[in-house]
Amino acid sequence: MAERTDIMQDYSSLSPAELRAKFRTGELVLPTAGLCPGYIQGNLVILHRRYGEDFLQFMKQNPKPCPILEVFDQGSPISHKMAEGADITTDIPLYRIYRNGVFEEEVKDVSGYWNEDMVGFLIGCSLTFESRLVEAGIPLKHYEENKRVPMFDTNIACKPSKLFHGNYVVSMRPVKKELVDLAVKITEPMDYAHGAPVQIGDPDAIGIKDVLHPDYGDPLDIGPDEVPVFWACGVTPQNVATQAKPDLLISHSPGYMLISDIDSSKL
C-alpha cells in the first residue's frame, strides 16, 4: 500500500479548487488528510430547514466540537465564504445518507437531494492543523500508514438544544511523549479546528474502552514512546444529528472533507 506521503505528493501541485473539481466529477475519491496542507477543511451536515435553527443553536452552544465555518440557509448549496463557488453537494469526495437516524448509503454526489428547503453547515475539522504538526516535526502515523485518523465516541456531554443532544466524538493521534506539549501549543489557538486537545492519555477517562478499535476511521497502534492525544472532532454534530433521527440527514463520510480556499496560516 502506498504511504500517505506518496499520495500527497501525487496531488501536491493541485489547488483546493482543482481538487474539488476532481471530487465533483468523481474522478478522485480519497480521504483529504494531508491534501492542500494548511488550508481549512470542513465537515458537513445538511438537514431540512425545520431542524436548522435548533441545530445552529446546538453548535453555538458547543463551539469546541462544532466550530461553525459557514451556514447555507438561503436555499443554495454554493459557498461564498470558505470556497467561493464551491458546491457542498458535489465538491466533497464522499457523502453519507441517513434516514430517520439510520445510515443508508455512501455516495459521491448529493445534489439530487438538495432543494430550497434544505440548510447546510460547514464545521471546522482537526485535519486543518495537521500540516502545522508535521512542519513542527511531529510525525503523524496515519499519514505514514495511509489511513484515516481514528475517531471515538466519548462520555463528554454536549450542551443540548431541543432535539439535539449527545456526547463528543474525538479524533486520536499517537504523539511522541516529548512532543505532546508542543502539539498542545500548536493547536490551542486554532479554535476553528477544535483547538487544544480535550484529553491526553487515559482514554478510559473519557469513556473509550479500547483505543485500538475506533468507532470511525482506521485503527492505529500506539508505541511505548507515544501517548494517545484526543481532540474534539467535527463528527460530533453529525453523530448528534443522527441521534435526533431527522427524516433525512446528509453528511460527509468521516475523513472525506470539503477543502476550502482559506489558508489557515494567514488567520
PyMOL commands that set and color helices and strands:
alter all, ss='L'
color gray80, all
select helices_A, chain A and resi 4-10+16-25+49-61+111-113+126-135+141-144+177-187+191-193+203-206+235-243+264-266
alter helices_A, ss='H'
color red, helices_A
select strands_A, chain A and resi 39-48+68-72+95-99+102-107+118-124+151-157+167-176+199-200+226-232+249-252+258-263
alter strands_A, ss='S'
color yellow, strands_A
deselect
rebuild
show_as cartoon
